[in-house]
Amino acid sequence: MPATEACDRSCDLLVVGAGPAGLQAALAAAPSGMRITLLDDNPTPGGQVWRSGPRHAMPSPARRLLDELAHFSNVTLVTGAKVVGLAGERALLIETPTQSGVQHFSRAILCTGARELLLPFPGWTLPGVTGAGGLQALIKQGLDVRGQRIVIAGTGPLLLAAAATARRSGATVLRVAEQASWTSVARFSTALWRWPAKAWQAATLLDPGFRPGSTVTAAHGRERLQAVTLRSGGREHRVDCERLACSFGLVPRTQLAQLLGCALDADGAIVVDAAQQTSVTGIYAAGECTGIGGSERAQLQGRIAGRCATGAAVTPPLARELAHWSRFAALAGERFVLGGAVTRLADADTLICRCEDVTLQELAGCENWVQAKLHTRCGMGSCQGRICGQAARTLWGWTPTAPRQPSEPARIATLAQEPHDLHTRHTRPAAPLSQ
């Protein structure tokens, strides 16, 4: 499998995202002989769950998949490549750290993953406050947390995974504040016998500071984080710490899918059929961008998408295994539902849009996302509403506007690339597979 930074090229099958779903999709499609390009915006493949860094070796599942892909000369890996926008029919404008160009394709598999849902509360913008997954990524990329006191808060299995990463790196994890109740956590745990690997994983990740029914209500500090306030059982107490890592769930990353015209469901995930094909013919999707479900489900979806994109059918064993792991995803979704109290933490002076310093008070009287953008600069900063837009959707049910191009900050030289049209929408069916 050759690796390159070159962008001006064409392929039969473009796989966007080299995490668990993308690696499996590329490997499943590789024996077909199709010219496959595997893009990822990170310096190394693996995605968030298999992220590697100076102090963290690439996990063996990712290494094994990459070793298998290395045998296929028809698969090209392009890392550090972000999609800036559409560049015409079946073409994307791509930027790497050193160059930019147009990637043409006949079919595509979107494996764009998910990002953390961050909800506002007093002090959430202080230096030292990050996402739980964000803290994991920073540690794997070399952040030294030895001797630091860390509180992790929010909801879902990611909290324990982040705590384990921090502990292994020398940090002192004081508390893992899970907002779901003891009852919900207990029911989730007792159902894990149907997924033995997950039961074992949960047992190994269990943290002595784990406290269900606990919520972070405020972060305190002048120049940076110094302490947090936690609420549990109707009582609040203050905990001194150097870092707070929060995650209130995960949100599918669907900007590219929306630009391509793919339909989303009520939860904001990409709609796919049994073959992992989206509402746009020839565009497939797999992994967390189709709904939050974990790496096992993502890998199975990737294998199915890779097969079906080459014209093969879904095998019954694959379909059964996917159904099995989809039931696990449903269980996690049922047991880690955000409580109403978590959505009422912000006060009048709390920033909702941290990019443009828009407070909750400034949004008073706005009834939807469009009004918020008309009356304030909410959602107009560098993240383009990815953080505050999802927060507003969770807090008030607002629907963010459709993403616009360019979808990522880009160099002027990239935007000057020809030929491309950042206003073109993808509507035509896929070109037939070459035999």
C-alpha positions as a Markdown table, in Angstrom:
| # | Residue | x | y | z |
|---|---|---|---|---|
| 1 | Met | 0.0 | 0.0 | 0.0 |
| 2 | Pro | 1.8 | 3.2 | -1.1 |
| 3 | Ala | 1.5 | 6.3 | 1.0 |
| 4 | Thr | 1.6 | 9.8 | -0.5 |
| 5 | Glu | 0.6 | 13.4 | 0.1 |
| 6 | Ala | -0.2 | 14.0 | -3.6 |
| 7 | Cys | -3.7 | 15.3 | -4.1 |
| 8 | Asp | -4.4 | 15.7 | -7.8 |
| 9 | Arg | -5.5 | 12.1 | -8.6 |
| 10 | Ser | -8.4 | 9.9 | -9.4 |
| 11 | Cys | -9.6 | 6.6 | -8.1 |
| 12 | Asp | -12.4 | 4.1 | -8.4 |
| 13 | Leu | -13.2 | 4.1 | -4.7 |
| 14 | Leu | -12.5 | 6.9 | -2.2 |
| 15 | Val | -12.6 | 6.0 | 1.5 |
| 16 | Val | -12.7 | 9.1 | 3.7 |
| 17 | Gly | -11.4 | 8.3 | 7.2 |
| 18 | Ala | -8.8 | 5.8 | 8.3 |
| 19 | Gly | -10.3 | 4.7 | 11.6 |
| 20 | Pro | -11.7 | 1.3 | 12.4 |
| 21 | Ala | -14.5 | 1.6 | 9.8 |
| 22 | Gly | -12.3 | 3.1 | 7.0 |
| 23 | Leu | -9.4 | 0.6 | 7.4 |
| 24 | Gln | -11.9 | -2.3 | 7.3 |
| 25 | Ala | -13.7 | -0.8 | 4.3 |
| 26 | Ala | -10.5 | -0.4 | 2.3 |
| 27 | Leu | -9.3 | -3.9 | 3.2 |
| 28 | Ala | -12.7 | -5.4 | 2.2 |
| 29 | Ala | -12.6 | -3.7 | -1.2 |
| 30 | Ala | -8.9 | -4.2 | -1.9 |
| 31 | Pro | -9.1 | -7.7 | -3.5 |
| 32 | Ser | -11.4 | -6.3 | -6.2 |
| 33 | Gly | -8.5 | -4.6 | -7.9 |
| 34 | Met | -10.3 | -1.2 | -7.8 |
| 35 | Arg | -8.0 | 1.8 | -7.5 |
| 36 | Ile | -8.7 | 2.8 | -3.8 |
| 37 | Thr | -7.6 | 6.0 | -2.1 |
| 38 | Leu | -7.8 | 6.1 | 1.7 |
| 39 | Leu | -7.8 | 9.7 | 3.1 |
| 40 | Asp | -7.4 | 10.7 | 6.7 |
| 41 | Asp | -6.9 | 14.2 | 8.3 |
| 42 | Asn | -4.6 | 12.9 | 11.0 |
| 43 | Pro | -0.9 | 12.4 | 10.5 |
| 44 | Thr | -1.3 | 8.7 | 11.1 |
| 45 | Pro | -4.2 | 6.3 | 10.5 |
| 46 | Gly | -6.2 | 4.7 | 13.3 |
| 47 | Gly | -8.8 | 7.3 | 14.1 |
| 48 | Gln | -9.5 | 8.4 | 17.7 |
| 49 | Val | -9.9 | 4.9 | 19.1 |
| 50 | Trp | -6.6 | 3.6 | 17.6 |
| 51 | Arg | -4.7 | 6.9 | 17.8 |
| 52 | Ser | -0.9 | 6.6 | 18.3 |
| 53 | Gly | 1.7 | 9.0 | 19.3 |
| 54 | Pro | 5.2 | 9.6 | 20.7 |
| 55 | Arg | 4.4 | 7.7 | 23.9 |
| 56 | His | 1.7 | 5.4 | 22.6 |
| 57 | Ala | 2.3 | 2.7 | 20.1 |
| 58 | Met | -0.4 | 2.0 | 17.5 |
| 59 | Pro | -2.8 | -0.6 | 18.9 |
| 60 | Ser | -2.3 | -4.1 | 17.5 |
| 61 | Pro | -5.7 | -4.2 | 15.7 |
| 62 | Ala | -4.8 | -1.1 | 13.6 |
| 63 | Arg | -1.3 | -2.4 | 13.0 |
| 64 | Arg | -2.7 | -5.7 | 11.8 |
| 65 | Leu | -5.1 | -4.1 | 9.3 |
| 66 | Leu | -2.3 | -1.8 | 8.0 |
| 67 | Asp | 0.0 | -4.7 | 7.5 |
| 68 | Glu | -2.7 | -6.5 | 5.5 |
| 69 | Leu | -3.4 | -3.4 | 3.4 |
| 70 | Ala | 0.4 | -3.1 | 2.7 |
| 71 | His | 0.1 | -6.2 | 0.4 |
| 72 | Phe | -2.3 | -4.3 | -2.0 |
| 73 | Ser | -0.6 | -1.9 | -4.5 |
| 74 | Asn | -4.0 | -0.7 | -5.6 |
| 75 | Val | -4.6 | 1.0 | -2.2 |
| 76 | Thr | -3.1 | 4.5 | -1.6 |
| 77 | Leu | -3.0 | 6.0 | 1.8 |
| 78 | Val | -3.1 | 9.9 | 2.1 |
| 79 | Thr | -2.7 | 11.2 | 5.6 |
| 80 | Gly | -2.9 | 14.7 | 6.9 |
| 81 | Ala | -5.5 | 15.4 | 4.3 |
| 82 | Lys | -8.6 | 17.4 | 5.0 |
| 83 | Val | -11.6 | 17.8 | 2.7 |
| 84 | Val | -12.1 | 21.5 | 2.1 |
| 85 | Gly | -15.2 | 21.1 | -0.1 |
| 86 | Leu | -16.7 | 19.8 | -3.3 |
| 87 | Ala | -14.7 | 20.3 | -6.5 |
| 88 | Gly | -17.3 | 19.4 | -9.1 |
| 89 | Glu | -19.1 | 16.1 | -9.9 |
| 90 | Arg | -17.5 | 13.2 | -8.0 |
| 91 | Ala | -14.6 | 15.4 | -6.9 |
| 92 | Leu | -13.3 | 16.8 | -3.6 |
| 93 | Leu | -10.9 | 19.7 | -2.9 |
| 94 | Ile | -8.2 | 18.3 | -0.6 |
| 95 | Glu | -5.5 | 20.0 | 1.4 |
| 96 | Thr | -2.5 | 18.4 | 3.0 |
| 97 | Pro | 0.2 | 20.3 | 5.1 |
| 98 | Thr | 2.3 | 20.8 | 2.0 |
| 99 | Gln | 0.0 | 20.9 | -1.0 |
| 100 | Ser | -3.6 | 20.8 | -2.3 |
| 101 | Gly | -5.5 | 19.4 | -5.2 |
| 102 | Val | -8.6 | 17.7 | -6.5 |
| 103 | Gln | -9.5 | 14.1 | -5.7 |
| 104 | His | -11.7 | 12.5 | -8.3 |
| 105 | Phe | -13.6 | 9.3 | -7.6 |
| 106 | Ser | -16.4 | 7.0 | -8.9 |
| 107 | Arg | -17.7 | 5.8 | -5.6 |
| 108 | Ala | -17.0 | 6.8 | -2.0 |
| 109 | Ile | -17.3 | 5.4 | 1.5 |
| 110 | Leu | -17.6 | 8.0 | 4.2 |
| 111 | Cys | -16.1 | 6.9 | 7.5 |
| 112 | Thr | -15.9 | 10.3 | 9.1 |
| 113 | Gly | -16.5 | 9.2 | 12.7 |
| 114 | Ala | -17.9 | 11.4 | 15.5 |
| 115 | Arg | -16.9 | 14.2 | 17.8 |
| 116 | Glu | -17.6 | 14.9 | 21.4 |
| 117 | Leu | -20.8 | 16.7 | 22.5 |
| 118 | Leu | -19.7 | 19.5 | 24.8 |
| 119 | Leu | -22.3 | 21.3 | 26.8 |
| 120 | Pro | -21.8 | 24.7 | 28.4 |
| 121 | Phe | -21.5 | 25.3 | 32.2 |
| 122 | Pro | -19.9 | 28.1 | 34.2 |
| 123 | Gly | -16.1 | 28.0 | 33.6 |
| 124 | Trp | -16.2 | 25.4 | 30.8 |
| 125 | Thr | -13.9 | 27.6 | 28.6 |
| 126 | Leu | -11.1 | 27.8 | 31.2 |
| 127 | Pro | -7.7 | 26.5 | 30.1 |
| 128 | Gly | -7.4 | 23.0 | 31.5 |
| 129 | Val | -10.9 | 22.0 | 30.6 |
| 130 | Thr | -11.1 | 19.7 | 27.5 |
| 131 | Gly | -13.2 | 17.0 | 26.1 |
| 132 | Ala | -12.6 | 13.5 | 27.5 |
| 133 | Gly | -11.7 | 12.2 | 24.1 |
| 134 | Gly | -9.7 | 15.3 | 23.5 |
| 135 | Leu | -7.7 | 14.6 | 26.7 |
| 136 | Gln | -7.0 | 11.1 | 25.4 |
| 137 | Ala | -5.8 | 12.5 | 22.1 |
| 138 | Leu | -3.5 | 15.0 | 23.7 |
| 139 | Ile | -2.0 | 12.4 | 26.0 |
| 140 | Lys | -1.4 | 10.0 | 23.1 |
| 141 | Gln | 0.2 | 12.9 | 21.2 |
| 142 | Gly | 2.7 | 13.5 | 24.0 |
| 143 | Leu | 1.0 | 15.7 | 26.6 |
| 144 | Asp | 2.7 | 15.1 | 30.0 |
| 145 | Val | 0.1 | 14.7 | 32.7 |
| 146 | Arg | 2.3 | 13.0 | 35.3 |
| 147 | Gly | 1.3 | 14.1 | 38.8 |
| 148 | Gln | -1.6 | 16.1 | 37.6 |
| 149 | Arg | -5.0 | 15.8 | 39.3 |
| 150 | Ile | -7.8 | 15.1 | 36.9 |
| 151 | Val | -11.6 | 15.0 | 37.1 |
| 152 | Ile | -13.5 | 13.4 | 34.3 |
| 153 | Ala | -17.2 | 14.1 | 33.9 |
| 154 | Gly | -20.2 | 13.6 | 31.6 |
| 155 | Thr | -21.7 | 10.3 | 30.4 |
| 156 | Gly | -21.0 | 7.1 | 28.6 |
| 157 | Pro | -18.2 | 4.5 | 28.4 |
| 158 | Leu | -15.7 | 7.0 | 27.0 |
| 159 | Leu | -15.3 | 8.4 | 30.5 |
| 160 | Leu | -13.7 | 5.2 | 31.9 |
| 161 | Ala | -11.5 | 4.9 | 28.8 |
| 162 | Ala | -10.2 | 8.4 | 29.2 |
| 163 | Ala | -9.6 | 7.8 | 32.9 |
| 164 | Ala | -7.6 | 4.6 | 32.1 |
| 165 | Thr | -5.5 | 6.5 | 29.6 |
| 166 | Ala | -4.8 | 9.3 | 32.1 |
| 167 | Arg | -3.9 | 6.9 | 34.9 |
| 168 | Arg | -1.5 | 4.9 | 32.7 |
| 169 | Ser | 0.2 | 8.1 | 31.8 |
| 170 | Gly | 0.9 | 9.0 | 35.5 |
| 171 | Ala | -2.1 | 11.3 | 36.3 |
| 172 | Thr | -4.2 | 11.1 | 39.5 |
| 173 | Val | -7.8 | 10.6 | 38.5 |
| 174 | Leu | -9.8 | 12.0 | 41.4 |
| 175 | Arg | -13.3 | 11.4 | 40.2 |
| 176 | Val | -15.2 | 10.0 | 37.2 |
| 177 | Ala | -18.5 | 11.7 | 37.5 |
| 178 | Glu | -21.1 | 9.8 | 35.5 |
| 179 | Gln | -24.4 | 11.7 | 35.2 |
| 180 | Ala | -26.4 | 8.5 | 34.6 |
| 181 | Ser | -28.0 | 7.0 | 37.7 |
| 182 | Trp | -26.7 | 3.9 | 39.6 |
| 183 | Thr | -29.7 | 2.1 | 38.4 |
| 184 | Ser | -29.0 | 2.8 | 34.7 |
| 185 | Val | -25.3 | 1.9 | 35.1 |
| 186 | Ala | -26.3 | -1.4 | 36.9 |
| 187 | Arg | -28.7 | -2.4 | 34.2 |
| 188 | Phe | -26.2 | -1.7 | 31.6 |
| 189 | Ser | -23.5 | -3.7 | 33.4 |
| 190 | Thr | -25.8 | -6.7 | 34.1 |
| 191 | Ala | -26.7 | -6.9 | 30.4 |
| 192 | Leu | -23.1 | -7.1 | 29.2 |
| 193 | Trp | -23.0 | -10.9 | 29.5 |
| 194 | Arg | -24.3 | -11.0 | 25.9 |
| 195 | Trp | -21.0 | -9.3 | 24.8 |
| 196 | Pro | -18.3 | -11.0 | 26.9 |
| 197 | Ala | -15.5 | -8.9 | 25.4 |
| 198 | Lys | -17.3 | -5.7 | 26.5 |
| 199 | Ala | -17.9 | -7.2 | 30.0 |
| 200 | Trp | -14.2 | -7.9 | 30.3 |
| 201 | Gln | -13.3 | -4.4 | 29.1 |
| 202 | Ala | -15.7 | -2.8 | 31.5 |
| 203 | Ala | -14.2 | -4.8 | 34.4 |
| 204 | Thr | -10.6 | -3.8 | 33.5 |
| 205 | Leu | -11.5 | -0.1 | 33.0 |
| 206 | Leu | -13.5 | 0.2 | 36.3 |
| 207 | Asp | -12.1 | 3.2 | 38.2 |
| 208 | Pro | -12.1 | 3.6 | 42.0 |
| 209 | Gly | -13.3 | 7.2 | 41.6 |
| 210 | Phe | -16.3 | 6.2 | 39.4 |
| 211 | Arg | -19.5 | 7.8 | 40.7 |
| 212 | Pro | -22.8 | 7.4 | 38.9 |
| 213 | Gly | -25.5 | 10.1 | 39.6 |
| 214 | Ser | -22.8 | 12.8 | 39.6 |
| 215 | Thr | -22.5 | 15.9 | 37.5 |
| 216 | Val | -20.0 | 18.7 | 37.1 |
| 217 | Thr | -21.8 | 22.1 | 37.7 |
| 218 | Ala | -18.9 | 24.6 | 37.4 |
| 219 | Ala | -15.2 | 25.0 | 36.8 |
| 220 | His | -13.2 | 27.5 | 38.8 |
| 221 | Gly | -10.0 | 29.4 | 38.2 |
| 222 | Arg | -8.5 | 32.8 | 37.2 |
| 223 | Glu | -6.0 | 32.2 | 34.5 |
| 224 | Arg | -6.6 | 28.4 | 34.2 |
| 225 | Leu | -8.6 | 25.6 | 36.0 |
| 226 | Gln | -8.0 | 25.3 | 39.7 |
| 227 | Ala | -11.1 | 23.4 | 40.9 |
| 228 | Val | -14.5 | 22.0 | 39.9 |
| 229 | Thr | -17.9 | 21.8 | 41.7 |
| 230 | Leu | -19.6 | 18.4 | 41.5 |
| 231 | Arg | -23.2 | 17.7 | 42.4 |
| 232 | Ser | -24.2 | 14.3 | 43.7 |
| 233 | Gly | -27.4 | 13.3 | 45.5 |
| 234 | Gly | -28.5 | 16.9 | 45.9 |
| 235 | Arg | -25.2 | 18.0 | 47.5 |
| 236 | Glu | -22.4 | 20.0 | 45.9 |
| 237 | His | -18.7 | 19.7 | 46.8 |
| 238 | Arg | -15.6 | 21.3 | 45.4 |
| 239 | Val | -12.6 | 19.3 | 44.2 |
| 240 | Asp | -9.2 | 20.9 | 43.5 |
| 241 | Cys | -7.7 | 19.7 | 40.2 |
| 242 | Glu | -5.5 | 20.7 | 37.3 |
| 243 | Arg | -7.6 | 19.3 | 34.5 |
| 244 | Leu | -11.3 | 18.6 | 33.8 |
| 245 | Ala | -12.2 | 16.3 | 30.9 |
| 246 | Cys | -15.9 | 16.3 | 29.9 |
| 247 | Ser | -17.9 | 14.3 | 27.4 |
| 248 | Phe | -21.7 | 14.4 | 27.3 |
| 249 | Gly | -21.9 | 11.9 | 24.4 |
| 250 | Leu | -20.8 | 11.7 | 20.8 |
| 251 | Val | -22.1 | 13.4 | 17.7 |
| 252 | Pro | -21.8 | 12.0 | 14.2 |
| 253 | Arg | -19.6 | 14.0 | 11.9 |
| 254 | Thr | -21.7 | 14.5 | 8.8 |
| 255 | Gln | -20.6 | 17.8 | 7.1 |
| 256 | Leu | -19.2 | 16.0 | 4.0 |
| 257 | Ala | -22.2 | 13.8 | 3.8 |
| 258 | Gln | -24.5 | 16.8 | 3.9 |
| 259 | Leu | -22.5 | 18.5 | 1.2 |
| 260 | Leu | -22.8 | 15.4 | -1.0 |
| 261 | Gly | -26.6 | 15.5 | -0.5 |
| 262 | Cys | -26.9 | 12.4 | 1.8 |
| 263 | Ala | -30.0 | 12.2 | 4.0 |
| 264 | Leu | -29.7 | 12.3 | 7.8 |
| 265 | Asp | -32.0 | 10.8 | 10.4 |
| 266 | Ala | -33.7 | 12.5 | 13.4 |
| 267 | Asp | -30.5 | 12.0 | 15.5 |
| 268 | Gly | -28.3 | 13.7 | 12.9 |
| 269 | Ala | -26.7 | 10.5 | 11.7 |
| 270 | Ile | -26.3 | 9.4 | 8.0 |
| 271 | Val | -29.1 | 7.2 | 6.8 |
| 272 | Val | -27.9 | 4.0 | 5.2 |
| 273 | Asp | -29.5 | 0.8 | 3.9 |
| 274 | Ala | -28.4 | -2.8 | 4.6 |
| 275 | Ala | -25.5 | -2.4 | 2.1 |
| 276 | Gln | -24.4 | 0.8 | 4.0 |
| 277 | Gln | -25.4 | 2.8 | 0.9 |
| 278 | Thr | -26.6 | 6.4 | 1.7 |
| 279 | Ser | -29.5 | 8.1 | -0.1 |
| 280 | Val | -27.1 | 9.1 | -2.8 |
| 281 | Thr | -26.3 | 6.2 | -5.2 |
| 282 | Gly | -22.7 | 5.2 | -5.0 |
| 283 | Ile | -22.0 | 7.0 | -1.7 |
| 284 | Tyr | -21.7 | 4.6 | 1.2 |
| 285 | Ala | -21.1 | 5.3 | 4.9 |
| 286 | Ala | -19.8 | 3.3 | 7.9 |
| 287 | Gly | -19.0 | 3.8 | 11.5 |
| 288 | Glu | -20.0 | 6.4 | 14.0 |
| 289 | Cys | -21.1 | 8.9 | 11.3 |
| 290 | Thr | -24.1 | 6.5 | 10.8 |
| 291 | Gly | -24.9 | 6.5 | 14.5 |
| 292 | Ile | -22.9 | 6.0 | 17.7 |
| 293 | Gly | -22.2 | 2.3 | 18.2 |
| 294 | Gly | -18.6 | 1.5 | 19.1 |
| 295 | Ser | -15.6 | 0.2 | 17.2 |
| 296 | Glu | -16.9 | -3.3 | 16.8 |
| 297 | Arg | -20.0 | -2.1 | 15.0 |
| 298 | Ala | -17.9 | 0.4 | 13.0 |
| 299 | Gln | -15.6 | -2.3 | 11.7 |
| 300 | Leu | -18.4 | -4.5 | 10.6 |
| 301 | Gln | -20.1 | -1.7 | 8.8 |
| 302 | Gly | -16.8 | -0.9 | 7.1 |
| 303 | Arg | -16.4 | -4.5 | 5.9 |
| 304 | Ile | -20.0 | -4.5 | 4.5 |
| 305 | Ala | -19.5 | -1.1 | 2.8 |
| 306 | Gly | -16.2 | -2.2 | 1.3 |
| 307 | Arg | -17.8 | -5.3 | -0.1 |
| 308 | Cys | -20.9 | -3.7 | -1.4 |
| 309 | Ala | -19.1 | -0.8 | -3.0 |
| 310 | Thr | -17.3 | -3.3 | -5.2 |
| 311 | Gly | -20.5 | -5.0 | -6.2 |
| 312 | Ala | -20.4 | -7.9 | -3.8 |
| 313 | Ala | -23.3 | -8.8 | -1.5 |
| 314 | Val | -23.7 | -8.7 | 2.3 |
| 315 | Thr | -23.1 | -12.2 | 3.7 |
| 316 | Pro | -25.5 | -13.6 | 6.3 |
| 317 | Pro | -22.8 | -14.0 | 8.9 |
| 318 | Leu | -21.8 | -10.4 | 8.5 |
| 319 | Ala | -25.4 | -9.2 | 8.8 |
| 320 | Arg | -26.0 | -11.3 | 11.9 |
| 321 | Glu | -22.8 | -10.0 | 13.6 |
| 322 | Leu | -23.7 | -6.4 | 12.8 |
| 323 | Ala | -27.2 | -6.9 | 14.3 |
| 324 | His | -25.5 | -8.3 | 17.4 |
| 325 | Trp | -23.3 | -5.2 | 17.9 |
| 326 | Ser | -26.1 | -2.9 | 16.9 |
| 327 | Arg | -28.1 | -4.3 | 19.9 |
| 328 | Phe | -25.1 | -3.3 | 22.1 |
| 329 | Ala | -25.2 | 0.2 | 20.7 |
| 330 | Ala | -28.9 | 0.4 | 21.4 |
| 331 | Leu | -28.3 | -0.7 | 25.0 |
| 332 | Ala | -25.7 | 2.0 | 25.6 |
| 333 | Gly | -27.9 | 4.6 | 24.1 |
| 334 | Glu | -30.8 | 3.6 | 26.4 |
| 335 | Arg | -28.7 | 3.6 | 29.6 |
| 336 | Phe | -26.7 | 6.7 | 29.1 |
| 337 | Val | -29.4 | 9.3 | 28.3 |
| 338 | Leu | -28.6 | 12.9 | 29.3 |
| 339 | Gly | -30.7 | 14.0 | 32.2 |
| 340 | Gly | -32.5 | 17.3 | 32.2 |
| 341 | Ala | -30.3 | 18.8 | 34.9 |
| 342 | Val | -27.2 | 18.6 | 32.6 |
| 343 | Thr | -29.0 | 20.9 | 30.1 |
| 344 | Arg | -29.6 | 23.6 | 32.6 |
| 345 | Leu | -26.1 | 24.2 | 34.0 |
| 346 | Ala | -25.4 | 27.4 | 32.1 |
| 347 | Asp | -26.1 | 30.8 | 33.7 |
| 348 | Ala | -26.7 | 34.1 | 32.0 |
| 349 | Asp | -23.0 | 34.9 | 31.6 |
| 350 | Thr | -21.9 | 31.4 | 30.4 |
| 351 | Leu | -20.5 | 31.4 | 26.9 |
| 352 | Ile | -22.5 | 29.3 | 24.5 |
| 353 | Cys | -20.4 | 30.1 | 21.5 |
| 354 | Arg | -16.8 | 30.2 | 22.7 |
| 355 | Cys | -15.4 | 31.2 | 19.3 |
| 356 | Glu | -17.3 | 34.5 | 19.2 |
| 357 | Asp | -17.9 | 35.0 | 23.0 |
| 358 | Val | -21.7 | 34.8 | 22.8 |
| 359 | Thr | -23.3 | 34.3 | 26.2 |
| 360 | Leu | -26.6 | 32.7 | 27.1 |
| 361 | Gln | -28.1 | 36.1 | 27.9 |
| 362 | Glu | -27.3 | 37.3 | 24.4 |
| 363 | Leu | -29.4 | 34.4 | 23.0 |
| 364 | Ala | -32.4 | 35.2 | 25.2 |
| 365 | Gly | -35.4 | 35.7 | 22.9 |
| 366 | Cys | -34.0 | 33.7 | 20.0 |
| 367 | Glu | -36.3 | 30.9 | 19.0 |
| 368 | Asn | -34.1 | 29.0 | 16.6 |
| 369 | Trp | -30.6 | 28.8 | 15.1 |
| 370 | Val | -31.3 | 31.2 | 12.3 |
| 371 | Gln | -32.4 | 33.9 | 14.7 |
| 372 | Ala | -29.4 | 33.3 | 16.8 |
| 373 | Lys | -27.1 | 33.9 | 13.8 |
| 374 | Leu | -29.1 | 37.0 | 12.8 |
| 375 | His | -28.9 | 38.7 | 16.1 |
| 376 | Thr | -25.4 | 37.5 | 17.3 |
| 377 | Arg | -22.2 | 36.0 | 15.9 |
| 378 | Cys | -23.1 | 32.6 | 17.3 |
| 379 | Gly | -21.8 | 29.9 | 15.1 |
| 380 | Met | -19.7 | 32.2 | 12.9 |
| 381 | Gly | -16.3 | 31.4 | 14.4 |
| 382 | Ser | -13.5 | 29.1 | 13.4 |
| 383 | Cys | -15.4 | 25.9 | 14.4 |
| 384 | Gln | -18.3 | 27.0 | 12.2 |
| 385 | Gly | -20.9 | 26.1 | 14.8 |
| 386 | Arg | -19.8 | 22.5 | 15.2 |
| 387 | Ile | -19.6 | 23.0 | 19.0 |
| 388 | Cys | -22.3 | 25.6 | 19.8 |
| 389 | Gly | -24.6 | 24.3 | 17.1 |
| 390 | Gln | -24.8 | 20.8 | 18.7 |
| 391 | Ala | -25.0 | 22.3 | 22.1 |
| 392 | Ala | -28.0 | 24.5 | 21.0 |
| 393 | Arg | -29.6 | 21.4 | 19.5 |
| 394 | Thr | -29.3 | 19.5 | 22.8 |
| 395 | Leu | -30.3 | 22.4 | 25.0 |
| 396 | Trp | -33.2 | 23.8 | 23.1 |
| 397 | Gly | -33.9 | 21.5 | 20.1 |
| 398 | Trp | -32.6 | 24.0 | 17.6 |
| 399 | Thr | -31.7 | 22.6 | 14.2 |
| 400 | Pro | -28.3 | 24.0 | 12.9 |
| 401 | Thr | -28.2 | 25.3 | 9.3 |
| 402 | Ala | -26.7 | 23.1 | 6.6 |
| 403 | Pro | -22.9 | 23.2 | 6.4 |
| 404 | Arg | -21.4 | 25.6 | 3.9 |
| 405 | Gln | -18.2 | 25.6 | 2.0 |
| 406 | Pro | -15.3 | 25.7 | 2.6 |
| 407 | Ser | -16.0 | 23.1 | 5.3 |
| 408 | Glu | -12.6 | 23.6 | 6.9 |
| 409 | Pro | -10.2 | 26.6 | 7.3 |
| 410 | Ala | -7.9 | 26.4 | 4.2 |
| 411 | Arg | -5.0 | 28.2 | 2.6 |
| 412 | Ile | -5.7 | 30.8 | -0.1 |
| 413 | Ala | -3.6 | 28.7 | -2.4 |
| 414 | Thr | -5.9 | 25.8 | -1.9 |
| 415 | Leu | -9.0 | 27.9 | -2.6 |
| 416 | Ala | -7.4 | 29.1 | -5.8 |
| 417 | Gln | -7.1 | 25.5 | -7.2 |
| 418 | Glu | -8.7 | 25.0 | -10.6 |
| 419 | Pro | -10.9 | 23.5 | -11.7 |
| 420 | His | -13.3 | 23.4 | -8.8 |
| 421 | Asp | -16.6 | 24.8 | -7.8 |
| 422 | Leu | -17.3 | 25.1 | -4.1 |
| 423 | His | -21.0 | 25.5 | -4.8 |
| 424 | Thr | -21.6 | 22.3 | -6.8 |
| 425 | Arg | -23.8 | 19.7 | -5.1 |
| 426 | His | -23.5 | 16.0 | -5.7 |
| 427 | Thr | -26.7 | 14.7 | -7.4 |
| 428 | Arg | -25.8 | 12.3 | -10.2 |
| 429 | Pro | -25.6 | 8.5 | -9.8 |
| 430 | Ala | -22.3 | 6.8 | -9.5 |
| 431 | Ala | -20.4 | 5.8 | -12.6 |
| 432 | Pro | -20.6 | 2.0 | -13.3 |
| 433 | Leu | -17.9 | -0.2 | -11.9 |
| 434 | Ser | -15.1 | -1.1 | -14.3 |
| 435 | Gln | -14.8 | -4.8 | -14.9 |
